[in-house]
Amino acid sequence: MKLSVIGLGKLGSPLAAVLASKGYEVIGVDLNSDFVKKINEGRAPVDEPQLQNLITEHRTRLKATLSYQEAVLASDVTFVIVPTPSEKNGLFSNKYLLQSVEEIGRAIALKNTYHLVVITSTVTPGSCQGEIRETLEKASQREVGSNLGLCYNPEFIALGTVVCNMLYPDMILVGESDKQAGDLLETIYRQCSENTPPVRRMNLINAEITKISVNTYVTTKISYANMLSDICQHLPGSDVNVVTDAIGLDSRIGSKYLKAAVAFGGPCFPRDNVALAALANKLGARADIAIATQAINQHQNLRLLHLIEKLDNGGPIGILGLSYKPGTYVVEESQGVALANRLSSQGKKVSVFDPMALNEAKKVLNQNVEICASTFECVESADLLVILIPWPEFAKEIQMETFRKKATKASVIDCWRVLNEAAFSEVCHLIYLGVGSEVENKSLTPLTV
Ligand SMILES: NC(=O)c1ccc[n+]([C@@H]2O[C@H](COP(=O)([O-])OP(=O)(O)OC[C@H]3O[C@@H](n4cnc5c(N)ncnc54)[C@H](O)[C@@H]3O)[C@@H](O)[C@H]2O)c1
């Protein structure tokens, strides 16, 4: 069985490489000729741990082309992982997906064997059975059924661990047009997983709503922890980490993603909540939890700004961490970028550093934000330092000595508690979020959700 993968970006190129590593002949397609060239030269088109190794090891089974026809005619199954940007109303746009499916359909019309089309992009529930199926059937001049299969099969991955998540998935979700299509996709996944994950097979629409529900539930846990952090910060004597650590031990709850710090960001989490709320609204249903999760998330930025305003002595402010989380260069919905731009547009002197995301951040940062060359430079230049993302480098590279040498005692807002409290409290004014104090209690006004 031969496979094709349409869209060789952050998700598509790791999938193509994982499939090739499990013995499949894979041909990728992208509009971006640079990505196609890179794959054909054995180079990873995107930066993702383990991706380059997989491509190097399994190069003979992996190639790429700009031609849909070439890829579809050379394969039996086509995975589609093109962008589905959010529309103004919050729902996902199928614009690129439909263009892609139409091209695939036209190529399928030129062959006479069975072909399976697998949609992996995140879509608004109802898309696959609706306009995607219609477009595919029209372009291929076939009906979905015995000669043409359609599946919805999202990946549950996190950037920075995409390859690992694909090799050891918690579950495989298969939305299927019919049994033949689902059987074929399950066979591929059974061969690709290093573990034996449970497989859930269902109709297309159930799989679509399951995908969004997973992400929105995870973000609800994050917002719950951040809500507790806000309360604890106003409650002298309390500490949110002590509380969430204990809550997480209850097996009904679990500790994963129950950690208070800053607002969640990135290309998926914020928009999935918005999409769930928009879907409910469109259907005449309610998604109050999704709306509250998003409102609590936005409030975290306000909390941080309040704290910065209180600690600001008019001197330079340093921000460490511009990616939306450690281990990635992605700055979509990055709290660090938003904070730097906000403060610099208020006329404050802001300097920033990130171990991996500086090139991406430069494209979206205000011009007057100063880019530092190292953690040290950012710490050294700041009267007020915000450690926004817990890159492991920061814990190693931030030296007490740098604070000792400062003429005035610096303040440090350590959002993820990367610095040792006992040690660093001696050399700077160290603030952990979610720790109650009399001062916070008097001055912060919580946002009503
Ligand atoms: N990145 C993630 O963490 C993640 C996680 C889960 C789901 N998703 C979903 O996967 C989809 C893709 O996300 P991504 O992060 O890989 O996007 P990306 O922007 O990194 O990659 C998309 C690729 O598709 C290519 N492309 C665009 N239109 C095309 C077309 N018509 N034909 C061929 N190629 C085309 C682009 O050139 C790009 O290389 C989105 O729906 C996203 O919501 C992403």
The ligand as a Tripos MOL2 file, in Angstrom:
@<TRIPOS>MOLECULE
LIG
   44    48     1     0     0
SMALL
NO_CHARGES

@<TRIPOS>ATOM
      1 N1          0.3010   22.2690   14.5080 N.am      1 LIG1
      2 C1         -0.4000   21.6410   15.4160 C.2       1 LIG1
      3 O1         -0.0040   21.5440   16.5880 O.2       1 LIG1
      4 C2         -1.7040   20.9890   15.0520 C.ar      1 LIG1
      5 C3         -2.2700   20.1090   15.9590 C.ar      1 LIG1
      6 C4         -3.4880   19.5160   15.6560 C.ar      1 LIG1
      7 C5         -4.1120   19.8540   14.4630 C.ar      1 LIG1
      8 N2         -3.5460   20.7290   13.6060 N.ar      1 LIG1
      9 C6         -4.2600   21.0420   12.3740 C.3       1 LIG1
     10 O2         -3.5490   20.5430   11.2550 O.3       1 LIG1
     11 C7         -3.7400   21.4140   10.1400 C.3       1 LIG1
     12 C8         -2.3810   21.8250    9.6090 C.3       1 LIG1
     13 O3         -1.6720   22.4390   10.6630 O.3       1 LIG1
     14 P1         -0.0970   22.6700   10.5910 P.3       1 LIG1
     15 O4          0.2680   23.2140   11.9130 O.co2     1 LIG1
     16 O5          0.6010   21.4650   10.0540 O.co2     1 LIG1
     17 O6         -0.0530   23.8310    9.4900 O.3       1 LIG1
     18 P2          1.2410   24.4010    8.7510 P.3       1 LIG1
     19 O7          0.8770   25.7730    8.3300 O.co2     1 LIG1
     20 O8          2.4540   24.1680    9.5580 O.co2     1 LIG1
     21 O9          1.3560   23.4630    7.4580 O.3       1 LIG1
     22 C9          0.4090   23.4230    6.4350 C.3       1 LIG1
     23 C10         1.1180   23.1310    5.1190 C.3       1 LIG1
     24 O10         0.1150   22.9870    4.1120 O.3       1 LIG1
     25 C11         0.6000   23.6210    2.9180 C.3       1 LIG1
     26 N3         -0.5630   23.9310    2.0770 N.ar      1 LIG1
     27 C12        -1.4660   24.9490    2.2310 C.ar      1 LIG1
     28 N4         -2.4140   24.8450    1.3000 N.ar      1 LIG1
     29 C13        -2.1010   23.7870    0.5280 C.ar      1 LIG1
     30 C14        -2.6960   23.1670   -0.5920 C.ar      1 LIG1
     31 N5         -3.8460   23.6240   -1.1170 N.pl3     1 LIG1
     32 N6         -2.0900   22.0910   -1.1300 N.ar      1 LIG1
     33 C15        -0.9400   21.6100   -0.6070 C.ar      1 LIG1
     34 N7         -0.3430   22.1320    0.4580 N.ar      1 LIG1
     35 C16        -0.9120   23.1990    1.0150 C.ar      1 LIG1
     36 C17         1.3590   24.8250    3.4140 C.3       1 LIG1
     37 O11         2.2810   25.2820    2.4420 O.3       1 LIG1
     38 C18         2.0500   24.2520    4.6600 C.3       1 LIG1
     39 O12         3.3160   23.7140    4.3750 O.3       1 LIG1
     40 C19        -4.6150   22.5540   10.6470 C.3       1 LIG1
     41 O13        -5.9570   22.2550   10.3920 O.3       1 LIG1
     42 C20        -4.3880   22.5280   12.1330 C.3       1 LIG1
     43 O14        -5.4660   23.0600   12.8580 O.3       1 LIG1
     44 C21        -2.3450   21.2950   13.8610 C.ar      1 LIG1
@<TRIPOS>BOND
     1     1     2 1
     2     2     3 2
     3     2     4 1
     4     4     5 ar
     5     4    44 ar
     6     5     6 ar
     7     6     7 ar
     8     7     8 ar
     9     8     9 1
    10     8    44 ar
    11     9    10 1
    12     9    42 1
    13    10    11 1
    14    11    12 1
    15    11    40 1
    16    12    13 1
    17    13    14 1
    18    14    15 2
    19    14    16 1
    20    14    17 1
    21    17    18 1
    22    18    19 2
    23    18    20 1
    24    18    21 1
    25    21    22 1
    26    22    23 1
    27    23    24 1
    28    23    38 1
    29    24    25 1
    30    25    26 1
    31    25    36 1
    32    26    27 ar
    33    26    35 ar
    34    27    28 ar
    35    28    29 ar
    36    29    30 ar
    37    29    35 ar
    38    30    31 1
    39    30    32 ar
    40    32    33 ar
    41    33    34 ar
    42    34    35 ar
    43    36    37 1
    44    36    38 1
    45    38    39 1
    46    40    41 1
    47    40    42 1
    48    42    43 1
@<TRIPOS>SUBSTRUCTURE
     1 LIG1         1 GROUP 0 **** ****
